[in-house]
Amino acid sequence: MDKQIFSKIRAFLGKTQKQTAQLMGTSAKAIESFEQGWRNITPHIERQLYFLLSQKTIRKEKRSIACWELKQCPEHKRQKCPAWEFRCGQLCWFINGTTCNGETQDSWQKKMKICKQCEVFQKIFPPDF
């Protein structure tokens, strides 16, 4: 996640830097540093920010479609996937270890490259996030 997207999400959530810091469990100085580009945004901060954003956007949808339905994953692949195990069909992008594109995604950075191209992620988040 780059600093512009971080700032856009914070603005979309309607939070100040101080409020965002409280939500993220970090300091206001860290939030300022992320937005200025002085510090890299850590995976756990990115993950939390996307989670909060998803909670604002998912609730606006009338019917949610689970990722395994949308992607038409066969039963044997579903059973190996944590998103299916925990019934998190719209939060598959949030859970590490999912079996997207036929292989287990074990790193947040690699996973997000795939997720941002996926229709499940794109249905939840506005295009500029």
Buried (B, 14 or more C-beta within 10 A) or exposed (E): BEBEBBBBBBEBBEBEBEBBBBBBEBEBEBBBBBBEEEBEBBBEBBBBBBEBBBEEBBEEEEEBBBBBEBBEBEEEBBEEBBBBEEEBBBBBBBBEEBBBEEEBBEEBEEBBEBBEEBEBBEBBBEEEB
